[in-house]
Amino acid sequence: MLTGALLADYLRLDARAFFERSVTRNVKLNADGSAIELETGELFEDDGPAAGFTYRANEETISDRSWIKKELIIPIPAAKKAFLLIGPGGNISARINGRDASLQRTGKAGGYWETYSFSPDVLKAGKNEIVIRGPGRVWIARAEDFASGSSDRKVHPNRSARSSDGGTTWDFDRLGPRGDIDGEYYVRVFLEQYRTHGSLKSQVIDLGNLAERAIGPPISDVGPVHIQLQVDNASKSTRVDWKFRSGTTAAPDDASWSAWRAMESPEAKLKPAGRYIQLAVELVTSHPMETPRLQGVRIQSAPKRGIDWVRRLKVVEQKKEKIVRSSIPFQYERHDHPRLQELRAKFKLDEVVKGAADEFEVMTRLAQWSARQWQRGHLNDAYPPWDALEILKLHSDGTPVGGFCQQYNLVFLQACESLGIPGRAVSIGVGDHGGSIRGGGHEVVELWSNQFRKWVYVDGNMAWYAVDGKSNLPLSLRELRQRQLLAVANKEFPAIRIVELLKERRRWTALTDWPPFLELRLIPRSNFLEQRDPLPLHQGMRGWFWTGHHVWDDATHPCSMLYAHRVSDERNWDWTLNQVHFELESTASAGSFRVQIDTETPGLSRILAAIDGKDARPVQSGFEWRLHSGTNRLEIYPQNIAGRDGIRSFIVIENP
């Protein structure tokens, strides 16, 4: 719930408070934290869905006679800086929209691409024609690979052309040295400009308890509500739009909540449909060198209150988990998917984890199991589907199809999912900042731990994990990244301890050695069995060029310019799962509450509530809890379809 320590009927949130209590997309706090503004950095490309390793030819040689042309649509080209990205590149020159572009080499992107700075003045709104001549090389995203790499860009736009006569004639359909490839060249443009749109969606606000009392007083009517957005509209090119919805339950649904209603000015008086309200704010610019700024939100309500019988109650103890949601539209695999259950049964995974002391030991036993499944893979022949049973299927030589770290950790992930533990696939690497760490990237997973209330890194290929040196708590990938950045800079960092589950595997010696955690690239789904695509092309075989990744980004060590989806709000990366947040809604009847429930539980089966230590029973949001004299205890938790219990929230109330 969105709350603040204020006078009874007022909620004043400055920019930082509103930002931290919202699901954000493409927005950030400005340097001093006084306002919310648009994020910067836009990538323009056509090759992303099919960019990656291919088993077929896809390289073009660029020379004085063999030229290439790339057309990119750039709606508004105004920018502080502009960069041309070519994979892999070379000592090339370019004409952009008929004008010679002065290219300055600025280094590598993603380890494989060459980057060149140029003046954005040569760009124009709409279609931009970029003609490149060599010497150099460029890869081709093959047309037949687009369908499996994107949900909405399944056909290439045919904006790449080849000339074998120094630009006299052009062919858009026959690329490659033999003219037998159709697709798009690996040519992208990155502009330092504000993004055109960004948004914030607030948590649900209880208008009957803006002061955040432990238990809000009963109300008979919400009354009028006054909402004011503090907006800096210093330019005609920028604006801040907002809308609201309201309802009678703490978790929005179609039955109990109104539709979204757009407002025409930053200040409005409303009559909500219930005591709960949610705001959605959008920042928009039509000129990417300017950004709107939101400085805060003020809410005033005037509910009609009944007799405040809750004041006589004493909250002895409470733990109400806070749900953190992400703007990343993540899709989870069903724990009861038939392929997962076949994996569980065929490889006797219940026997593998039998006797495990806790959830984390279940994870580590499965990591040891997956790491032992094969000695070598057969990726020289073909790349297996993202299906553990296909990876474990026997090849013609009698050994599993297998693979490298990607396949080991996919088998590990789906083994965990079969037992009700959700996870996500993340590739890690040095990015553009980690020259001191040797070796390439690594394909891993993070698992959501109910036990530790966080995402944790356990490696199903190397059979290891890392814990904090003092607390012994397992670390997440982002926590390891923060410490590795300090380590490679020769700065002091919190100690870690590496736990190796199998001594015969490769040793992990220090944070300054492999594996690298400096760039984190998340695939925004784990339902690889339910939905076969979109997926990056042969992930891990050569670089990470797919633009469907969501990549961690920050001001001090920004991610590569190769990526369109950059994540800088830690809540968007470290969202929470498998817990219940509840609010006690006081009724007019003394001693009676409606218990409002919210949860984010993949594969939710039911919500269970235990009252006064008795056996838990299934409940629905809005169920009644009647107090008796003395000590009252309510405990609530979710359970998923695999039968795994989630994190428990509780409250203990003394009723004199």
C-alpha positions as CSV (number, residue, x, y, z in Angstrom):
1,M,0.0,0.0,0.0
2,L,1.2,3.5,-0.7
3,T,1.6,5.4,2.5
4,G,3.3,8.4,4.2
5,A,3.7,9.7,7.7
6,L,1.3,12.7,7.4
7,L,-1.7,14.4,8.9
8,A,-4.8,12.2,8.9
9,D,-6.4,13.1,5.6
10,Y,-3.4,14.2,3.6
11,L,-0.7,12.4,1.7
12,R,2.2,14.5,0.4
13,L,4.7,12.6,-1.7
14,D,7.8,14.4,-3.0
15,A,9.4,13.1,-6.2
16,R,11.6,10.5,-4.5
17,A,8.8,9.1,-2.4
18,F,6.4,8.8,-5.4
19,F,9.1,7.2,-7.5
20,E,10.0,4.7,-4.8
21,R,6.3,3.8,-4.4
22,S,5.5,3.3,-8.1
23,V,6.2,0.8,-10.9
24,T,8.3,2.9,-13.2
25,R,9.2,2.6,-16.9
26,N,11.7,4.8,-18.7
27,V,11.8,7.5,-16.0
28,K,14.4,8.4,-13.4
29,L,15.1,10.8,-10.6
30,N,17.1,13.9,-11.6
31,A,20.5,14.5,-10.2
32,D,19.4,16.1,-6.9
33,G,16.3,13.9,-6.5
34,S,13.9,16.8,-6.6
35,A,12.0,15.7,-9.8
36,I,11.1,12.7,-11.9
37,E,12.2,13.0,-15.5
38,L,12.6,10.9,-18.6
39,E,15.4,8.4,-19.0
40,T,18.0,9.0,-21.8
41,G,19.3,6.9,-24.6
42,E,17.4,5.5,-27.6
43,L,18.5,2.6,-29.9
44,F,17.3,2.3,-33.5
45,E,17.8,-1.0,-35.2
46,D,16.2,-3.6,-37.5
47,D,18.4,-6.7,-36.9
48,G,17.7,-7.3,-33.2
49,P,15.2,-10.2,-33.4
50,A,17.6,-12.4,-35.5
51,A,21.0,-11.1,-34.3
52,G,23.2,-13.8,-32.8
53,F,25.1,-16.9,-33.8
54,T,23.9,-18.8,-36.9
55,Y,25.0,-22.1,-38.3
56,R,24.6,-20.7,-41.8
57,A,26.7,-18.1,-43.6
58,N,25.9,-14.5,-42.6
59,E,29.0,-12.4,-43.1
60,E,29.4,-9.6,-45.7
61,T,32.8,-8.1,-46.6
62,I,32.8,-4.4,-47.2
63,S,35.4,-2.8,-49.5
64,D,35.9,0.1,-51.8
65,R,33.6,-1.6,-54.4
66,S,31.4,-3.7,-52.1
67,W,29.2,-1.2,-50.2
68,I,26.3,-1.7,-48.0
69,K,23.3,0.5,-47.3
70,K,21.1,0.5,-44.2
71,E,17.9,2.5,-43.8
72,L,16.8,3.3,-40.3
73,I,13.6,5.0,-39.2
74,I,14.4,7.7,-36.6
75,P,11.3,9.8,-35.7
76,I,13.1,12.7,-34.1
77,P,16.9,12.8,-34.5
78,A,17.7,15.7,-32.2
79,A,20.4,14.4,-29.8
80,K,23.4,15.4,-27.7
81,K,25.5,12.6,-29.2
82,A,25.1,10.0,-31.9
83,F,26.8,6.7,-32.4
84,L,26.9,4.2,-35.3
85,L,27.2,0.6,-34.3
86,I,28.4,-2.0,-36.8
87,G,28.9,-5.7,-36.1
88,P,31.8,-6.4,-36.3
89,G,32.9,-3.2,-38.2
90,G,36.3,-2.1,-39.4
91,N,38.1,0.9,-40.8
92,I,34.9,2.1,-42.6
93,S,33.5,5.4,-43.8
94,A,29.9,6.4,-44.1
95,R,27.6,8.8,-46.0
96,I,24.4,9.5,-44.1
97,N,21.5,11.0,-46.1
98,G,23.9,12.0,-48.8
99,R,26.4,13.7,-46.5
100,D,29.8,12.5,-45.5
101,A,29.8,11.6,-41.8
102,S,33.0,12.1,-39.9
103,L,33.3,8.9,-37.9
104,Q,35.4,8.7,-34.8
105,R,36.1,5.2,-33.4
106,T,35.0,5.0,-29.8
107,G,35.6,1.4,-28.9
108,K,33.8,-1.9,-28.8
109,A,30.2,-2.6,-27.9
110,G,29.3,-6.0,-26.5
111,G,32.8,-7.2,-27.2
112,Y,32.1,-7.7,-31.0
113,W,30.7,-4.5,-32.4
114,E,32.7,-1.4,-33.4
115,T,31.2,1.9,-32.4
116,Y,31.7,5.3,-34.1
117,S,30.6,8.7,-32.9
118,F,29.3,11.1,-35.5
119,S,27.3,14.4,-35.6
120,P,23.6,14.0,-35.2
121,D,23.2,16.9,-37.6
122,V,23.4,14.5,-40.6
123,L,20.3,12.7,-39.5
124,K,16.7,13.6,-40.4
125,A,13.2,12.8,-39.2
126,G,11.9,9.6,-40.8
127,K,13.9,7.3,-43.0
128,N,17.7,7.7,-42.8
129,E,20.0,6.2,-45.5
130,I,23.4,5.1,-44.2
131,V,25.8,4.0,-46.9
132,I,29.0,2.3,-45.7
133,R,32.1,1.3,-47.5
134,G,35.2,-0.6,-46.3
135,P,37.5,-2.1,-45.5
136,G,35.4,-3.9,-42.9
137,R,32.9,-6.7,-42.2
138,V,29.2,-6.8,-41.3
139,W,27.0,-9.6,-40.2
140,I,23.5,-10.3,-41.5
141,A,20.5,-11.1,-39.5
142,R,19.0,-13.7,-41.7
143,A,15.3,-13.2,-42.7
144,E,14.3,-16.8,-41.7
145,D,15.5,-16.2,-38.1
146,F,13.2,-13.2,-37.4
147,A,10.0,-15.2,-36.6
148,S,11.6,-16.9,-33.6
149,G,13.2,-13.8,-32.2
150,S,10.3,-11.5,-31.6
151,S,6.6,-11.5,-30.9
152,D,5.9,-8.4,-33.1
153,R,8.7,-8.2,-35.6
154,K,8.5,-11.6,-37.2
155,V,9.3,-10.4,-40.7
156,H,12.3,-8.2,-41.5
157,P,11.5,-4.8,-43.0
158,N,13.9,-5.2,-45.9
159,R,15.9,-2.0,-45.3
160,S,19.3,-3.4,-46.0
161,A,20.9,-3.4,-49.5
162,R,24.2,-4.4,-51.1
163,S,26.1,-2.8,-54.0
164,S,28.9,-4.6,-55.8
165,D,29.7,-1.7,-58.1
166,G,30.5,1.1,-55.7
167,G,27.0,2.3,-55.1
168,T,25.8,2.5,-58.7
169,T,23.2,-0.1,-58.2
170,W,21.6,-1.6,-55.1
171,D,20.0,-5.0,-54.3
172,F,17.7,-5.3,-51.2
173,D,17.0,-9.0,-51.6
174,R,20.3,-10.6,-52.4
175,L,22.9,-9.9,-49.7
176,G,26.1,-11.7,-48.8
177,P,29.2,-12.4,-51.0
178,R,27.2,-14.8,-53.2
179,G,24.0,-12.9,-53.2
180,D,22.1,-15.7,-51.6
181,I,21.0,-14.2,-48.2
182,D,18.1,-12.0,-47.4
183,G,17.9,-10.1,-44.1
184,E,19.2,-7.1,-42.3
185,Y,22.7,-5.9,-41.7
186,Y,24.0,-5.5,-38.1
187,V,23.9,-1.7,-38.3
188,R,22.4,0.3,-35.4
189,V,22.3,4.0,-34.3
190,F,22.3,5.0,-30.6
191,L,21.2,8.6,-29.7
192,E,21.8,10.4,-26.5
193,Q,18.3,11.9,-26.2
194,Y,15.4,11.8,-23.8
195,R,13.0,8.9,-24.4
196,T,9.7,10.1,-25.8
197,H,7.5,8.4,-23.2
198,G,7.9,7.2,-19.6
199,S,5.4,6.2,-16.9
200,L,4.8,5.6,-13.2
201,K,1.9,3.5,-11.8
202,S,1.4,4.0,-8.1
203,Q,0.8,1.4,-5.5
204,V,-2.8,1.2,-4.3
205,I,-3.6,4.1,-1.9
206,D,-6.1,3.7,0.9
207,L,-8.1,6.9,1.0
208,G,-9.6,6.0,4.4
209,N,-6.2,5.7,6.0
210,L,-3.8,8.2,4.4
211,A,-2.0,8.6,7.8
212,E,-1.0,5.0,7.7
213,R,-2.3,4.0,11.1
214,A,-1.5,0.4,12.0
215,I,-5.2,-0.2,11.6
216,G,-7.3,2.4,9.8
217,P,-10.6,3.6,11.4
218,P,-13.9,2.5,10.0
219,I,-15.5,4.8,7.4
220,S,-19.0,5.0,6.0
221,D,-18.2,7.0,2.9
222,V,-15.0,7.9,1.1
223,G,-16.1,11.5,0.4
224,P,-14.5,13.8,-2.2
225,V,-10.8,13.5,-3.0
226,H,-8.5,16.3,-4.1
227,I,-5.4,15.3,-6.1
228,Q,-2.7,17.7,-7.3
229,L,0.4,16.9,-9.3
230,Q,3.3,19.3,-9.0
231,V,4.5,19.6,-12.6
232,D,7.3,21.6,-14.1
233,N,5.9,22.5,-17.6
234,A,8.8,24.7,-18.7
235,S,8.3,23.8,-22.4
236,K,5.5,23.5,-24.9
237,S,7.1,20.3,-26.1
238,T,6.6,18.4,-22.8
239,R,3.6,17.4,-20.8
240,V,2.6,15.2,-17.9
241,D,-0.6,13.2,-18.3
242,W,-2.3,11.3,-15.6
243,K,-5.3,9.1,-14.9
244,F,-6.8,7.2,-12.0
245,R,-8.9,4.2,-11.2
246,S,-10.6,3.3,-7.9
247,G,-12.4,0.4,-6.3
248,T,-13.6,-1.4,-3.1
249,T,-10.7,-3.9,-2.8
250,A,-7.0,-3.5,-2.1
251,A,-6.0,-5.4,-5.2
252,P,-7.5,-4.0,-8.5
253,D,-9.8,-6.3,-10.4
254,D,-12.4,-5.9,-13.2
255,A,-15.4,-6.6,-10.9
256,S,-14.6,-4.2,-8.0
257,W,-12.7,-1.4,-9.7
258,S,-13.6,1.3,-12.2
259,A,-12.0,1.7,-15.5
260,W,-9.1,4.1,-15.9
261,R,-10.2,7.7,-16.2
262,A,-7.9,10.3,-17.8
263,M,-7.7,13.8,-16.3
264,E,-7.2,17.0,-18.2
265,S,-5.3,19.1,-15.7
266,P,-2.7,18.5,-12.9
267,E,-5.3,19.2,-10.3
268,A,-8.7,17.6,-9.9
269,K,-11.5,16.8,-7.4
270,L,-12.8,13.3,-7.7
271,K,-15.5,11.1,-6.4
272,P,-13.9,7.6,-6.3
273,A,-15.8,4.4,-6.7
274,G,-14.4,3.1,-3.4
275,R,-11.8,3.7,-0.7
276,Y,-8.9,2.5,-2.8
277,I,-7.3,4.4,-5.6
278,Q,-4.4,4.1,-8.0
279,L,-2.7,6.7,-10.1
280,A,-0.9,6.3,-13.4
281,V,1.3,9.2,-14.6
282,E,2.9,9.5,-18.1
283,L,5.7,11.8,-19.0
284,V,5.8,12.8,-22.7
285,T,8.1,14.9,-24.9
286,S,7.8,15.7,-28.5
287,H,11.3,17.1,-28.5
288,P,13.9,14.6,-27.2
289,M,16.3,17.3,-25.9
290,E,13.6,18.4,-23.4
291,T,11.9,16.4,-20.6
292,P,8.9,17.1,-18.4
293,R,9.5,16.9,-14.7
294,L,7.2,15.7,-11.9
295,Q,8.0,17.2,-8.5
296,G,5.5,15.4,-6.3
297,V,1.9,14.5,-5.7
298,R,-0.6,15.7,-3.0
299,I,-3.7,13.8,-2.1
300,Q,-6.5,15.0,0.3
301,S,-9.5,13.0,1.3
302,A,-12.4,13.7,3.5
303,P,-14.0,10.3,4.5
304,K,-17.0,10.0,6.7
305,R,-15.9,8.1,9.8
306,G,-18.0,6.0,12.2
307,I,-17.2,5.2,15.8
308,D,-13.4,4.6,16.0
309,W,-13.5,1.3,18.0
310,V,-10.1,0.3,16.7
311,R,-8.3,2.8,19.0
312,R,-8.7,0.5,21.9
313,L,-6.8,-2.3,20.1
314,K,-3.0,-2.8,20.5
315,V,-0.9,-4.2,17.7
316,V,1.6,-6.4,19.5
317,E,3.5,-7.6,16.5
318,Q,3.1,-7.6,12.7
319,K,4.9,-8.6,9.5
320,K,3.1,-7.6,6.4
321,E,5.2,-8.3,3.4
322,K,5.5,-5.5,0.8
323,I,5.0,-6.6,-2.8
324,V,7.4,-5.1,-5.3
325,R,6.3,-5.2,-8.9
326,S,8.3,-4.7,-12.0
327,S,7.4,-3.0,-15.3
328,I,9.2,-5.9,-17.1
329,P,6.3,-8.0,-18.4
330,F,7.7,-11.3,-17.2
331,Q,5.9,-14.6,-18.0
332,Y,6.5,-17.7,-15.8
333,E,6.4,-21.3,-16.7
334,R,3.5,-23.3,-15.3
335,H,4.8,-25.5,-12.5
336,D,2.3,-28.2,-13.6
337,H,3.3,-28.1,-17.3
338,P,3.3,-31.7,-18.6
339,R,7.0,-31.5,-19.8
340,L,8.1,-30.3,-16.3
341,Q,6.2,-33.1,-14.6
342,E,7.7,-35.6,-17.1
343,L,11.1,-34.3,-16.3
344,R,10.4,-34.6,-12.6
345,A,9.2,-38.2,-12.9
346,K,11.7,-39.5,-15.5
347,F,14.8,-38.3,-13.6
348,K,13.4,-39.0,-10.1
349,L,13.9,-35.5,-8.9
350,D,11.9,-36.2,-5.7
351,E,14.5,-38.7,-4.8
352,V,17.3,-36.2,-5.7
353,V,15.9,-33.7,-3.1
354,K,14.6,-36.3,-0.6
355,G,15.6,-35.3,3.0
356,A,16.6,-31.8,2.1
357,A,16.6,-29.6,5.2
358,D,15.1,-26.6,3.6
359,E,14.2,-24.9,0.3
360,F,17.8,-23.8,-0.4
361,E,19.1,-27.3,0.0
362,V,16.6,-28.4,-2.6
363,M,18.1,-25.8,-5.0
364,T,21.7,-26.9,-4.3
365,R,20.9,-30.6,-4.7
366,L,19.3,-29.9,-8.1
367,A,22.4,-27.8,-9.1
368,Q,24.7,-30.7,-8.3
369,W,22.4,-33.1,-10.2
370,S,22.2,-30.9,-13.3
371,A,26.0,-30.3,-13.3
372,R,26.6,-34.1,-13.5
373,Q,24.3,-34.8,-16.4
374,W,26.9,-34.9,-19.3
375,Q,30.6,-34.3,-20.0
376,R,30.4,-32.8,-23.4
377,G,27.6,-31.5,-25.6
378,H,26.9,-31.6,-29.3
379,L,26.5,-27.9,-30.2
380,N,28.6,-28.4,-33.3
381,D,25.7,-30.3,-34.8
382,A,22.7,-28.2,-33.7
383,Y,21.4,-26.0,-30.9
384,P,18.8,-27.9,-28.8
385,P,15.4,-26.4,-28.0
386,W,14.9,-24.7,-24.6
387,D,13.5,-27.9,-23.1
388,A,15.3,-30.0,-20.5
389,L,14.0,-33.2,-21.9
390,E,15.3,-32.4,-25.3
391,I,18.7,-31.4,-23.9
392,L,18.9,-34.7,-21.9
393,K,17.7,-36.8,-24.8
394,L,20.4,-39.2,-26.0
395,H,22.4,-38.3,-29.1
396,S,23.5,-40.8,-31.7
397,D,26.6,-41.5,-29.7
398,G,24.6,-42.5,-26.7
399,T,25.4,-39.4,-24.5
400,P,22.9,-36.6,-23.9
401,V,22.5,-33.9,-26.5
402,G,23.8,-31.5,-23.8
403,G,25.6,-28.3,-24.5
404,F,27.4,-25.7,-22.5
405,C,26.4,-23.4,-19.6
406,Q,23.1,-22.3,-21.2
407,Q,21.9,-25.9,-21.4
408,Y,23.1,-26.9,-18.0
409,N,21.4,-24.0,-16.3
410,L,18.2,-24.5,-18.4
411,V,18.0,-28.1,-17.2
412,F,18.6,-26.8,-13.6
413,L,15.9,-24.1,-14.0
414,Q,13.3,-26.4,-15.3
415,A,14.1,-29.0,-12.6
416,C,13.5,-26.3,-10.0
417,E,10.3,-25.2,-11.7
418,S,9.0,-28.8,-11.7
419,L,9.2,-28.6,-7.8
420,G,7.5,-25.2,-7.6
421,I,10.5,-22.9,-7.4
422,P,10.3,-20.1,-10.0
423,G,13.4,-18.7,-11.7
424,R,14.7,-16.6,-14.5
425,A,17.5,-17.0,-17.2
426,V,20.2,-14.3,-17.1
427,S,23.3,-14.1,-19.1
428,I,26.3,-12.4,-17.5
429,G,29.4,-10.8,-18.9
430,V,32.0,-8.1,-18.8
431,G,29.9,-5.7,-20.9
432,D,31.9,-2.7,-22.0
433,H,33.7,-2.0,-18.7
434,G,35.4,-5.2,-17.6
435,G,38.7,-5.5,-19.4
436,S,40.4,-6.7,-16.2
437,I,38.3,-9.9,-16.0
438,R,39.4,-12.6,-18.3
439,G,37.2,-15.0,-20.3
440,G,33.8,-14.6,-21.9
441,G,30.3,-14.5,-20.6
442,H,28.3,-17.1,-18.8
443,E,24.6,-18.3,-18.9
444,V,23.1,-18.7,-15.5
445,V,19.8,-18.5,-13.6
446,E,18.5,-16.7,-10.6
447,L,15.9,-18.4,-8.4
448,W,13.3,-16.8,-6.2
449,S,13.9,-17.9,-2.6
450,N,11.0,-17.8,-0.2
451,Q,13.5,-18.8,2.5
452,F,15.6,-15.6,2.0
453,R,12.9,-13.4,0.5
454,K,15.1,-12.5,-2.4
455,W,16.5,-13.6,-5.8
456,V,19.6,-15.9,-5.3
457,Y,22.3,-17.1,-7.7
458,V,22.9,-20.8,-7.7
459,D,24.8,-22.2,-10.7
460,G,23.5,-25.3,-12.3
461,N,26.5,-25.7,-14.5
462,M,29.4,-24.9,-12.2
463,A,27.6,-26.2,-9.0
464,W,28.5,-23.2,-6.8
465,Y,27.0,-20.2,-5.2
466,A,28.3,-17.2,-3.1
467,V,27.3,-16.0,0.3
468,D,28.0,-12.8,2.2
469,G,31.1,-13.2,4.3
470,K,29.4,-12.0,7.5
471,S,25.8,-13.1,7.3
472,N,26.3,-16.3,5.2
473,L,23.2,-15.3,3.2
474,P,23.2,-16.2,-0.5
475,L,23.9,-13.4,-2.9
476,S,22.0,-12.3,-6.0
477,L,23.6,-11.5,-9.3
478,R,23.2,-7.8,-8.8
479,E,24.8,-8.0,-5.3
480,L,27.7,-9.8,-6.9
481,R,27.9,-7.2,-9.6
482,Q,28.1,-4.4,-7.0
483,R,31.0,-6.1,-5.2
484,Q,32.8,-7.1,-8.4
485,L,32.8,-3.5,-9.6
486,L,34.5,-2.5,-6.3
487,A,37.0,-5.4,-6.6
488,V,38.1,-4.6,-10.1
489,A,38.6,-1.0,-9.1
490,N,40.8,-2.1,-6.2
491,K,38.4,-0.7,-3.7
492,E,37.3,-2.4,-0.5
493,F,34.2,-4.5,-0.8
494,P,32.1,-6.6,1.5
495,A,33.6,-10.1,1.8
496,I,32.1,-13.1,0.1
497,R,32.5,-16.8,0.5
498,I,32.3,-19.1,-2.5
499,V,30.6,-22.4,-1.8
500,E,31.6,-25.1,-4.3
501,L,29.2,-28.0,-4.4
502,L,31.2,-30.3,-6.6
503,K,35.0,-30.2,-6.3
504,E,35.5,-31.7,-9.8
505,R,34.1,-28.6,-11.4
506,R,36.1,-25.5,-12.3
507,R,37.2,-23.5,-9.3
508,W,36.0,-19.9,-8.6
509,T,39.0,-18.2,-7.1
510,A,38.1,-14.5,-6.6
511,L,35.7,-11.7,-7.7
512,T,38.4,-10.3,-10.0
513,D,38.4,-13.6,-11.9
514,W,35.8,-15.4,-14.0
515,P,32.8,-15.4,-13.9
516,P,32.0,-11.8,-14.8
517,F,28.9,-10.1,-13.3
518,L,29.4,-6.6,-14.7
519,E,26.6,-6.9,-17.3
520,L,23.4,-8.6,-16.5
521,R,21.0,-9.5,-19.4
522,L,17.6,-10.9,-18.5
523,I,15.3,-12.8,-20.8
524,P,11.8,-11.5,-19.8
525,R,10.1,-14.9,-19.5
526,S,10.7,-18.4,-18.3
527,N,7.8,-20.1,-20.1
528,F,10.0,-21.7,-22.7
529,L,7.9,-24.9,-22.8
530,E,4.5,-23.2,-23.0
531,Q,5.7,-20.7,-25.6
532,R,8.7,-21.6,-27.8
533,D,9.5,-18.0,-28.9
534,P,10.6,-15.3,-28.8
535,L,14.1,-16.3,-27.9
536,P,17.6,-15.0,-28.6
537,L,19.3,-16.8,-31.5
538,H,21.5,-19.6,-30.1
539,Q,22.1,-17.8,-26.9
540,G,25.7,-17.8,-25.8
541,M,27.3,-19.1,-29.0
542,R,28.7,-15.7,-30.1
543,G,27.9,-12.5,-28.2
544,W,24.6,-11.2,-26.9
545,F,23.1,-9.1,-29.6
546,W,19.4,-9.8,-29.2
547,T,17.4,-6.6,-28.4
548,G,14.8,-8.5,-26.4
549,H,17.1,-8.7,-23.3
550,H,16.3,-6.4,-20.4
551,V,19.7,-5.2,-19.2
552,W,20.8,-3.7,-15.9
553,D,22.0,-0.2,-16.3
554,D,23.4,2.5,-14.0
555,A,25.0,5.9,-14.3
556,T,28.5,4.8,-13.2
557,H,28.7,1.7,-15.3
558,P,26.1,1.9,-18.1
559,C,25.2,-1.1,-20.1
560,S,26.2,-1.5,-23.8
561,M,24.5,0.8,-26.4
562,L,23.4,-2.5,-28.1
563,Y,20.3,-2.8,-25.9
564,A,17.0,-1.0,-26.1
565,H,15.6,-2.2,-22.8
566,R,17.7,-0.8,-20.0
567,V,16.7,-1.3,-16.4
568,S,18.0,1.3,-13.8
569,D,15.3,1.2,-11.2
570,E,16.2,-1.6,-8.7
571,R,12.6,-2.5,-8.1
572,N,12.2,-3.4,-11.8
573,W,15.0,-5.9,-11.4
574,D,14.5,-7.1,-7.8
575,W,10.8,-7.7,-7.8
576,T,9.3,-10.0,-5.2
577,L,7.2,-13.2,-5.4
578,N,5.2,-15.7,-3.3
579,Q,4.1,-13.4,-0.5
580,V,0.9,-11.8,0.7
581,H,0.3,-8.2,1.6
582,F,-2.8,-7.6,3.6
583,E,-4.7,-4.7,5.0
584,L,-7.3,-4.8,7.8
585,E,-10.4,-2.8,6.7
586,S,-12.4,-1.8,9.8
587,T,-16.1,-2.3,9.6
588,A,-18.9,-0.5,11.4
589,S,-19.3,-3.6,13.6
590,A,-16.9,-3.4,16.5
591,G,-14.3,-6.2,16.5
592,S,-14.8,-7.1,12.8
593,F,-12.4,-6.7,9.9
594,R,-12.5,-7.3,6.2
595,V,-9.1,-8.7,5.3
596,Q,-8.0,-7.2,2.0
597,I,-5.3,-9.4,0.3
598,D,-2.8,-8.8,-2.5
599,T,-0.2,-11.3,-3.9
600,E,2.1,-11.9,-6.8
601,T,2.5,-15.6,-6.8
602,P,3.3,-17.5,-10.1
603,G,1.0,-20.5,-10.4
604,L,-1.1,-19.4,-7.5
605,S,-3.4,-22.2,-6.2
606,R,-4.9,-20.6,-3.1
607,I,-4.4,-18.2,-0.2
608,L,-4.3,-19.8,3.2
609,A,-5.1,-18.1,6.5
610,A,-4.5,-19.5,10.1
611,I,-6.3,-17.8,12.9
612,D,-5.0,-18.2,16.5
613,G,-2.6,-21.0,15.5
614,K,-5.4,-23.2,14.1
615,D,-5.1,-25.2,10.9
616,A,-4.9,-22.9,7.9
617,R,-8.0,-22.7,5.6
618,P,-8.4,-21.3,2.1
619,V,-9.7,-17.7,2.0
620,Q,-10.5,-15.0,-0.5
621,S,-9.6,-11.3,-0.3
622,G,-12.3,-9.5,1.7
623,F,-13.0,-12.4,4.2
624,E,-14.2,-11.5,7.6
625,W,-12.0,-11.8,10.7
626,R,-13.7,-11.3,14.0
627,L,-11.7,-10.6,17.1
628,H,-12.2,-12.2,20.5
629,S,-11.1,-10.8,23.8
630,G,-7.4,-11.2,24.5
631,T,-4.7,-12.0,22.0
632,N,-5.7,-12.6,18.4
633,R,-3.3,-13.8,15.7
634,L,-3.8,-13.9,11.9
635,E,-1.3,-15.5,9.6
636,I,-1.7,-15.5,5.8
637,Y,0.4,-17.0,3.0
638,P,0.0,-18.2,-0.6
639,Q,0.4,-21.7,-2.0
640,N,1.3,-22.5,-5.6
641,I,0.0,-25.3,-7.8
642,A,3.1,-27.4,-7.0
643,G,2.0,-27.3,-3.3
644,R,4.9,-25.1,-2.2
645,D,4.0,-22.6,0.5
646,G,4.9,-19.0,0.1
647,I,6.1,-16.4,2.6
648,R,4.0,-15.8,5.7
649,S,2.6,-12.4,6.7
650,F,1.0,-12.0,10.2
651,I,-0.4,-9.7,12.7
652,V,-1.0,-10.1,16.5
653,I,-3.6,-7.8,18.1
654,E,-4.5,-7.5,21.8
655,N,-8.3,-6.8,22.2
656,P,-9.0,-5.7,25.8
